[in-house]
């Protein structure tokens, strides 16, 4: 019952000569694509798949609209096309790998993510859909992008997250050396540019990229627009967002950045920072403080009835309704939980889950729990684990700062490790893949 974690062508057909058809058919069969797709124009071949010119043009249009809305000057067209194509190539490679790994995303997961995005924007799903459409975007295309993002996140969790471990010693060392009281209160808004160095690059190639990083740094210090520069030259995942890393505390930054950022003041451009992925350029846009952490805990217990070949949803719900009736007539909740709950871990404790923090339980359970008064018993509630009868025994405000700081430290060490591993993993994935860029403008 606790969460299981694993933190976008319609074309016209034309007549072709028989001989041309035969040659084209052989080519297309080898790529597993249709003649309609070929006539649309192939921007790049990525392993055994393709990126169409229309896909590239559509994504360029979307990115251009986004940059303009953020008042970021567009880079020259051929540079923008190169940047966007590289993003599509990386996405295609990850999608192919996810398919091979059997990553499967249900409609329910996509709809749940859309509902969460809508809620974060202060809207229900229908209002959010209308807002997307009012901005000139196709909602189904937006939905498909959300699906792709979930798939990629699942893939990265499988390929990278499962290998990243954080020890108690790392947490203690982190708290002792990096997480001072001041560090906890200050957030940094950073701009980031990555001048990438291919894996296994020669000394001459590394020197070339180092010279470019130094040149870009000097241009930025002379007043060049950081966001435009990021969109033009950065190989980072944030390039087409103007290099915006968002608000982060020091402990949310890659290890290589921490000592540099701590000594920067607003508007500073740091000297290039070398990493296995290349040269990183940072600009401190702004700083601000953060608030202390107070949480509301809930003492809750439940009775779970799982569904199976013999017990369907109707039967499970009916059983819990009967149990609720017995409790109303005076039977003891804990005794009934011990006798009938399918959650063996809590059943021996009378269904008691103890004091739980927000976000610890699955959303349907937590929503029902939050709506109950003290000692009130819920109607049967369905989650992916089965059907639950829930009772809230108490609520309390708790200063969870010490525990929260440790958990935050562990999470941030993990995020830092994952971020560093992901950058290397993506670079390796791209370097080892077969990619044939077909458009001449993109080979310049």
N, C-alpha and C positions, 0 to 999 in steps of 0.2 A: 504494500500500500504506500510505502515511501517511494519517492521518485526514483526512477532508474536512470542514473546519469550515464552517460556513456564516457569543477562555468562550462531568340524571338524571330509563302512566296507564290504569288500566283503569277504565272507567266503564260504567254500565248505559244501554242505549238506552231511550227512552220514546217513546210515541206522540205525534205532533204533528199539528195540524190541517194540511190540505193547503195552505191559504194561507200559514200560518206557515212551512211547509216550503219553499215557493217563495222567500219573502223571505230566509230563512236560507241557502238554497242559494246564492243570488246573492252574499250577503255572504261566505260561506265560500269560494266559488270565488275571489273577489277576493283572499283571504288565503292561498289554497292550504292550507286546513286541513280536517279532517273534522268531521262533525256531532258525533262522539263527543268530540272535543277541545273544541268549543264548549260542550257541556253540562257539561264539567268546569269551565268558567269561565276566562275570559281575564283574566289579571292585567295584561298590557300587550301592545300591538302594537309590534313593533320592525322597522321597514322593512316587508318583505313576509312576516314571520314573527311568531310569537306566543310569549309565555311564559304557560304555564298556571298556574292557581291551585295545582294540585297540585304542580307543579314548585317554585313559590315556597314552599309550605308544607313540602315535603320538605327544601329547602335551609335554611329557617329552623330546622327541627328539628335538622338536622345541625350547623349553626353553634351553636345553643343548647347542644347536647351538648358541643361542643368548648370553648365558653366556660366552661361549668360545670366541665368536667374540669380547666380551668386556674384555677379559683377566681376567674373574672371575673364580677362581678355583671351580669346581663342588663339592657340598656337597656329602656325602656318598649316594649311590643309594637309600636306603630305605627312607632316609630323603627327598631327591629330590622328590621321588614318593609321599610321604605324602604331601609335600608342593603343588605339582601340583594338586593332587587329591582334596585338600581343595579348591583350586582356581576353579576347575571344578564344585565342589559341590555348591559353592557360585554362579557361573554363571548359573548353572542349576536351582537353586532356584529362582533367579531373572528372568530367562526366563519363568518359570512357572507362576510367579506372573504377569509378563507382559502380558502373554497370557490371564490370567483371567481378567486382567484390560482392555483388548481389544486394547493394543498398536499395531498399524499397521504402518509398514515402507514400503514405496513404492520403486520401483527400481530407480525412479528418484532421491529420497533422497540419496540413496546409491551411485549412479553414481556422484551426485554432491559432496558428501563427498570425493570420490576417486579423482575427479578432483582437489579439494582443496588440498588434500594431495600431489598430483603430483606437483601442482603449488608451494607449500611450499618447495618442493625439487628441484625446478628449472627445471621441466620437464612438457611436455604435458602428457596426459593420456596414449597414446600408448608407449611412451618412458618409462614411469613409469612401465607399465605392463611388458615390456621387461626386465627392471632392476630387478623387483621382480622375474621373471623367471630365470634370469642369476644368482641370488643368491640361486637358488635351491628350491624356494618356488612355490607352486601352486597358480596362481593368483585367481582362483575361490575360493579357500580356504581362501585366504587373503580377498577377497571381502566379503565372508560370515562372517569373523571375524569383518569386518567393520560394517556389518549389525547388528550383535549381540551387538556391542558397542553402536550403535545408539539407539537400542531398550532399552538397560540398562540405557543409559543416559535419555531417555524419561521417563522410569519408575521412576528413581530417582527424576527427575524433578516433576513428579506427586506425588510421595509418600513423598518427603522431601522438594523439592524446593518451592512447593506451600504453605507450612506451615511456611517457614522462612520469617520473616518480619524485615526490618531495619527502625528505626525511625530517624527523623531529629536530635533528641536529641542524639542518639547513634553516628551519624556522627560527630556532634559538639564535643562530648566528645572524640571521637577517634582522631580527628584532634588536640585537645588540649593536650591530654595525650600521644599519641603514634606516631604521624606523624610529627616529627621534620624535619627540612630541611636536616639534616644529614641522617635521616631514609630514606628519599625519594631518596637519592643518592646512597645508599649502597645496594648491593644484596649479598645474602649468598647462597653458594652451600653446601647443607646439606645431610648427610647420616642419615638414620632413621631405627631403629629396634624396633619392638613392641613385648614385652613379654605379651601376652594376658592373661587376667583374665576373666573367664566365668561370665556372669551375675548371680548374686545370689550366688557367690562362698563363701565357708566357710572361716573362719579366717585362718584355717590351709592351705587351698588351696592358699589363697592370700599370706601367708608367704612363701610358696614354690616358687611361681612365683617371689616374691620379692628377694628371695635368688638367683634364677637363673639370674635375671636382674643384681644383684650385681656381680655375678661370671662372666657374659659376659662382663660387664664394665671393670672389672679387666683384663680380657684376652685381650680386645681391647687396654687398656692402656699399656699392656706389649708387644704390637706389632702385635696382631692377625689381619689378613686381614678383614677389615670391610665388604667389599662386600661379601666375602665368608661367614662370620658369619651371615650376613643378610639373605643370601640364605638358610642357615642351620636352623636358630632358629626363625627368625622373622615371626610374624603372620600378618604383615602389607601388604596392597595391593601392596606395592613397593618391597616386599621381593625378588622376582625373577628378579628384576632389580638391585640387589645389594643394596637395600635400598635407591636408589637415589631419593631424593625429587626434584631435579632440582634447578635452580636458583630462589630464592625468596627474595623479600624485607621483612622487618619485618612485615609489615602490611598484608603480604600474608601467614603468619604462624599462626597456631593455637595459641590461646591466651596463653596457658600454656607454649609455647616455647619462647615467645618474650623476657621476662626478662633474660632467660638463654642464648639465642643466642647473645643478645646484649653484654654480658660480656665474650664471648668466643673469642679466637684467633685461627688462622688457625692451624688445627691438633688436637685441643682440643676434648676430649671425655667428655661429660657432665655426671653428676650423673643421675641415673634413675629418670624420671619424672612420677609421678603417675597421672592417669586419670581414668575415669570410665571404659575405655576399657582395661587398664593394665598399664604396665610400658614402657615408651618410652626412648630409648637411642639415643643420637644425637652425630654426629661428624661434626665439621665444616671443610669442604674440602677446601673451598676457598672463597674469597670475591672480589667484583668489584664494580665500580660506574655505575650510570645510567645517561642518558642525559635528558635535559629538553624537554618539550612537545610543539611542534608547529604544527598546523593543517591547512589544506586548506579547506575553506568552499565554498559551491556553492549556489548561489541564483537561484532557479529553480521554474518553474511552469509547469502545465500539464493539459491535458484534458483526462478524463478517460471514456471509453465506456465498460461497463460490458457485458459479454455474458450471455444469458439465453435461455429459451425455444423458444423465438421469434427472438433473435439476436445471430447468430453463429459467429465463428471467421472470416469468410469471410465478413459477413455483417459489423461487428465491424471495421475491417480493412478498408473496403471501405468507411465507414462513416468518419473515421479519415483522409483518403486520400483526401476526398472532403473538409473537414475542413481545411486541410493544403493548398489546392488550393485556398480557399477563403481568407486565411491569406495572401498568396502570392499576391493576387489581391487587397489587401489593407484593408481587414476586420480586426477588432481589436481582438487580441487573448483573452484578458480578457473578452470581451463581449461575445464571442463564448463559452468560458469556463463557464460563468454564465448561459448561455442558454442550454448547451448540456452536460456538464461534469457530470458523475455519482458519482464523489467524492464530496458529498454535503459539506463536511467540508472545502474543498479548493475552490469549485465552487463560493461560495459567495464572495471570495476574488480574483476572476478572475483566479482561478487555482493556485494561489500563495502558494507555500509550505515554503516560507521564506528561510533563510540561513540554510543549512543542513550540518552536519558533515559527514566525511567518515564513512561508515558502518551503517548509520542510515536507509537507504533505501534498498529495496530488490535488490539482485545482478543484475538481468537483467536491471532494471531501472537505477541503479547506473552505470553500464557499459556503457549504451547508453549515459547517462548524461555526463560521463567523457570524451567521445569522441567528444562532441559538442563544437563548438566555441561559443563565446559570441554572443547572439541573434540568433544563428542558431536553426532551428526547426528540430527535428528528423523525421525519417520515423516512422510509427506506430510500437510500441514496446510492446511485450506480456509479461505479468507477471501472477502470479496466481490470480491477482485481475481483470484482463481484458486486454484491449488494451489502450496504452497511446500515446499521442502526447506530446513531451517534448520540452521545450525551456529553455536554460540557460541564465539568465539575468546578471550574474556577478560571479566573483571569487575573493577570498581574502585570504591572509595568516593571521592567527589569533593566538595570544598567548593565548591559552586556558588553561593555567596552573591552575588558580584558580578554574575554573569550573571542569577541569579534575581531580584536586586533590580531590574535593568533590565527584565526580562520582567514582573515584578510591577508595576512602574511603568507600563509600556505597557498591561498588562491593566486596571489600575485606572483609568487615564485613560479608556480605552475604556468600561469599565463605567460610570464616572461620566457620560460623555457619553451613553451609551445610556439610563441611568436618567433623566437630565434630558429627553432627547428622547422617551422613552416616555411620561413623565408628560404632556408637551404633546401628543403624538400621540393618546393616549387621550382627553384632554379635548376635542381638536378632533373626533375621531371621534364622541364623544357629542354635542357641540354641533351638528354638522352632520347628524345622523341624524334620521329621522322616528320619534318615540317617542310613543305614545298610552297613558298609564297609565289603566287602566279601573276599578281598585278605588278607591272613594270614600275609604277610610281613608288611601290613599296619596297622595291629592291635597290632603290637609289642610295 
